[in-house]
Amino acid sequence: MKFFAGIDVGSISTEALIVDESGRLAGQAVVATGVDSMKAIEAALAQSLNQAGIQRDQVAYIISTGYGRERVEFGDERITEITAHGRGAFSLFPGTRTIIDIGGQDSKVIRIDERGRVINFQMNDKCAAGTGRFLEVMARALEVDVTEMGDLSLNSQNSLRVSSVCTVFAESEVVGLIARGEKRDDILRAIHAAVADRTQGLAGRVGLEPEVTLSGGVAKNKGVVRALEDRLEFKMNIPQEPQTVGALGAALIARDRSPKEGL
């Protein structure tokens, strides 16, 4: 039995995922990238191999993707995260025609056709607004854990607005709302609405077509999901593990591109 691996090296987290010859998930891991991406790459791969119960030499082909894909020196090939997320999302939800990926440092909207091929995309990689980093900064300002933001925001009873698209200015707005005595849950809801507004603007330049699949770590934030669905006016597909969609796509492409025996 051969296995194939995809490694997605992001600015905040690194994911490794292994599939077998049938494309079935064998193992996956998510680790913090930190300051040493090579250490994170090795740790993610080791954990995914351990979960799969296989040795490294059983992996026939490795493809890397993401922000730091060039750092995977032992990989057989590198692909863009656009291609990887398109393939990964389509494999999970074949009805997908639009993918919204909100990562740590960038966000992107990808259009794919009925065969899962990328036909258009827009990417925001020049500003942290509307990304995971944006949410981390706001969480610190409100003294909450970033993993709690979504659930807390669902308790909001009052609509506020954070209008700035710049992370620095938005943080100043949040500080001002705190000083004004606004409730934390209401401020969190406004922050999530700001992320949704930013993402909707990006999607508008691509042209949104259902089904829409949301990937990236921010997809775990229920407040952002609700805000996006309110803006888009329909439900989105949320993968069980949204952080590994890119790694999944890379692993499946690795399976397809691996040299066949006898050729």
N, C-alpha and C positions, 0 to 999 in steps of 0.2 A: 504493500500500500504506500503510495506517494502522498506527500503533503505539500501545501503551498502557503506562503506567508505574505501578508501585507503589513507594512509598518508605516504608520502615519505620525510624523514628527511635527507637533504643533508648538507654539510658543509657550503654552501653559501645560499641556499634557501630551504624552506620547502613547500611542496605542499600537499594539501588535495583535494580529488575528491570524489563525491558522485554519485552513479548510482541507478536507480530504479530496480524493479524486472525483467524488460526486458533488462537491461543493458544499458539503455539510460542515457546519461549524465544529471544530475539534477543540479549540482553545482560544482564549482572548485575555488581554490584560490592558489596564490603563494605569499609567504611572505619571507622576509629576515630572515635567521636563527639567525644571530647575536650571542651575547655571552650567551643568555638565550634560549636554544632550547625548553624548556618546554613552555615558553611564546609564541614562534613562532608556536609551535604545536597547542596550544589552539587558537591562532589568526587565523591560516589557517583553522582549523576546523570550527570555529565560522563564518568566512566569507563564507565558502562553504555552511554551513547550511542556512545562510541568503539568499544566492543566490538561493538555492533550495526551500526556503520558508517552511522549516520544522524545527521541534524541535529535539534536540539531542536524545530523547528517541524513536524517529521514526527510528533511525539507528539500524538495527538488528545485524550487524556484522562489525567489524573494523579490518583491517589488516594493519600493518605498515611495511615499508621497508626502505632501504637506510642506509646511514652512521650512523644515530642516531636512528635506529628503536627501540632499547631497551628503549629509553626515552619515548616511547608512552605507559605509564604504564596502561592506561585504555583499550588498544587494546586487541582483542581476540586472535590474532595470529601475528607472525612475519615471514616474508619471505625475502630471499635475493633479492637484486636489479636485479640480473641476471634473476631470475624467473619473477619478476614483469615487467621488460622491455620487456622480451620475449612475455609475454601475452599481454601487452599493445600495442606493435607495431603490433603484429599479428592481434589484433582486429581492428586496424585502417586500416591496409594494409594486407589483407590475403595472398597476394603473397610474402610477406616478407620472405626471407631466411637468411638474414644477418642484424644485427642491430649494428650500430655504435652509442655508447652513449658517448658524451663528456660532463662531468660534471665539477663542480667547482674544485675538487681536484683529480679526477681520470678520466680515460677513459677506455672504454671496447668495445670489439667486440664480438658479440654473434651470434652463428649459431643456427638456429631453423629448424625443419623439416616441412613437409607439414601440420602437425596438430598443429604447434605452440609450440612444445616441444623443450626445450634446448638440443642440442646435443654436443656443444663445445663452449668454450669461452676463451678469453685472457683478462687480466686486467692489467692496469698500475696504481697502487696505491702507488708506492714508490717514485714517482717524479712528480712534478707539470708540467713538460714539456708537452706541447700539451693539456693543460686543460684550463678551464676558469680562474683559478688563474694566469696561464702563461700570458694570454691575458690582465688581469688586470694590471700586473706588466709592460708589454710593453706599455699599454695605458698611465700609469703614466709617463713613461720615455719620451713619445712623447707628453705629455700634451694634450691628447684628451680624450673625454668620451668613455668608452668602448662600448657604444651602437652605436657610430658613426664610429667605426673602419671599419666595413664591407663596408659601402657605400663609405667611403673615399678611401679605397684600390682599388675600382673598377675604380677610375680615373687614376690609375697608367699607365705610358707610358714606364717605364723602369724596367727591371728585375734585382733585386738584390738578395743577398743570406744571410740568417742568418743560419749559419751552426751548431751552438752548440745545443745540446739537453738538456743542463742544463739551467734552468731559470736564474740563477745568471750570467752565462757566456754569455747567449744570450742577457741579458740586457746590458752587457758591449759592445757586438757587436753593438747593437742598438745605444748606446751612441757614439760609434766610427763612425757609419754611419752619425749620426747627425753632429758630429764635422767635418766630411768630406764634409758637405754641400749637402748630398743627400736629395731629396725631401721626405716629410713626407708620401705622398701617396705610393711612391715606397717602403719605409721601411715597411709600413703596409702590402703591398702585400707580401713582403719577410717573414714577421712574419706569415702570414696566410699559406704561402707555407711550412714553418717549421712545423706548426701544422699538415698539410696534410701529410708531409713526415713521421712524428712520427706515425700518425694514420695508414698510409699505411703499415708501418712496423709491427704494431700490428695485422692488418688484415691479413697480409701474413702468420702469424703463426697459424691462424685459418682456412684460406682458404675462399676466398671471393666468394659468390654466390649470384647473383641477384634474386629477388629484394633486394635492400639495403635501409633500413630506418634509417634516422639520428634522434637521440633524444638527449635531454639535452639542456641547455640554449645556448650553443655555436651554435646550429643549427639556431639561429636567426641571426647569423653573415653571411651576404651574401658573404663576402670575403672568409671565411673558406669554405662555401658550394661550391663556384666556384673552389677553389684550390683543394678540395677533388674530385670533379667531374672531374677535369682535370687529376688528378692522376689515378683515378679509370677507367676513360674513359666511364662512363655512368652516367645517371641522377639518383638521389636518391629521395626517398620519404621524404618529409618534413612535419611533422604534423602541423596542425594549431597552436597548443600549445605544442611545443616539450618538455617543462619543465615538463609537467604533465603525460608523458607516463608511468613512473613508478607507479605513484599514480593511474592511470587508471587501469593498470594491477593488482595492489593490490586490488582495489575495485571490479573488475570482479571476482577475485579469492575469495574474501570475499563473493560475491553473491553465488558462487558455493559451498563454504564450510559451509555456514550458516546452522545450524540445521533446518531441515524441520519440520513443525508442525505435531504432531501426531506420531513422531518417537522417 
